[in-house]
Amino acid sequence: MNERIRTSLIIAPLLLLSLISEIFLFLFLFSLCVIIIFETNLNSKKNIRVLIYLILISIYFFLLILNYDFLIYAIYLSLLSFAISIFLNFYELKKNKENLNFSNQILLENKKVFNLFFLRETSTIYYLFGTLSFYYLYQSPSEINWVLLPLFTVFAIDTSSYFIGSKFGKRKISFLEIISPNKTSIGFITAFITGSCVFYSLNYFFFNVFSNSISLFLSIIFPFFAVIGDLYSSGIKRNFGIKDYGNILPGHGGVLDRLDSVIITMVLMSLAKVFIS
């Protein structure tokens, strides 16, 4: 726990700097994308894949400098990739549920794992372009509410469900055991209620990003998708036999281990911003 706290204290100033400096935000997001490319190179021995993604993401960031509107395409592409990969994710889990483990035995060069190959690539595209939705939400300090609202909501969901679920959770959610065997009914209910209340209250009393009717609707679906984002990430790790995406953050694992619920909520916020703009 102390290691997790120390890591958080190191990360916090970097996040703050990215919010007050447009150039630093651009570089910060580019660095995140580079890390994500390496973290999603799941059990692959071919470095050419990493090189291709690095070239593609560099070209995309260059295009963003020329035309900010390219961010719109990132939002839609991330949603499409998420829909495809979530299908492949649960399909593979269901098909191979007897053989799932954390033993790093899957090699994507094996010709029999085409589904896992496409799962890795679609999830990578989702993570990369979903991360860039942050840049669409936040272009100046006046737009900070668009970022803080989903971040605080996800933090409340994760914290409340973890503490309540671990302390009072007795009944496991049987159909989720293949993905995350520690999920409990009380933890899920707590996540949904806390997330809905926090989202609606923060918007109503502090941020005023959405009208009351839109806020009420989003407060219902946000906790659901935050939990889906967490389960989605856990499912991928199960399919590829890994416990964490990486170890770049001591006590936390990889960057994607901290962003699993955040990315999908940022994408949803970006989509909402597109429709009300």
Residue, then its C-alpha position, 0 to 999 in steps of 0.5 A: m500500500n505504501e508503494r502505491i501511495r508513493t507512486s501516486l505522489i510522483i504521478a500527481p505533479l505530472l498530471l497537474l503539469s499536463l493540465i496547465s501546459e498545452i505543450f506538456l499535455f500533448l507530450f504527456l499523451f504521446s508518451l502514454c500512447v507509446i507506453i500503451i503500444f509496448e504494454t499491449n504487445l502481449n506475448s508477441k516476439k515480433n518487434i515490427r508490430v511495435l515499430i508500425y504502431l509507433i510510426l502510425i501514432s507519430i503520424y496521427f499526432f502530427l496530423l493533430i497539429l495540423n488539424y484538431d478535427f482529427l480527434i473526432y475520428a479518434i472517438y468513433l474509431s475507439l468505440l468501434s474497436f471497443a465493440i469488436s474487441i469486447f465481442l472477441n474478448f468474451y468469445e475467447l473467454k467462453k471458449n477457453k474457460e477451462n484453460l485460462n491461467f496466468s502462465n504466459q503460455i500464449l504466443l500469437e505467432n501460433k496460427k491457431v490463435f487468430n481471434l486473439f490476434f484480432l483481440r490484441e489489435t482491436s483492443t490496442i486501437y481502442y486504448l490508443f484512440g480512447t486515450l486521445s479522447f482526453y485531448y478532445l475534452y481538455q483544450s484549455p483550463s476552462e474545460i477542466n470540468w469535462v475531465l474532473l467529472p469522469l475522473f472523480t466519478v471513476f475514483a469514487i466507483d473504484t474506491s467504494s466498490y473495493f472497500i465495501g466489496s472486500k469488507f462486506g462482500k460474501r456473495k461472488i458474482s458467479f457468471l463473472e468468475i471467469i473474468s474476475p473471481n473476486k467481484t461480489s454483488i455488494g461491490f457491484i451494487t456499491a459501484f453503481i449507486t456511488g457512481s450515479c450519486v457522485f456523477y449527478s451531484l458533482n455535475y449539479f453542485f459544482f461542474n454544470v457540464f450537462s443539463n439535469s436531464i442529460s446528467l441523470f441519464l449519464s449518471i445511470i450509464f457511467p457507472f455501468f461502463a466504468v465497471i465494463g471497462d474494468l472487466y474488459s481489461s481483466g478479460i484481456k489479461r485472462n485471455f493472454g495469461i498475464k496478471d498485469y499489463g506491465n510494471i512501470l508503476p510500482g504497486h499499480g502494475g502497468v499504465l493500462d491497469r490504472l486506466d481501464s475504467v478511465i478510458i471508456t468514461m473519457v470516450l463517453m464524455s467525448l461522445a457526449k461533448v460531440f452531441i451537445s456542442 
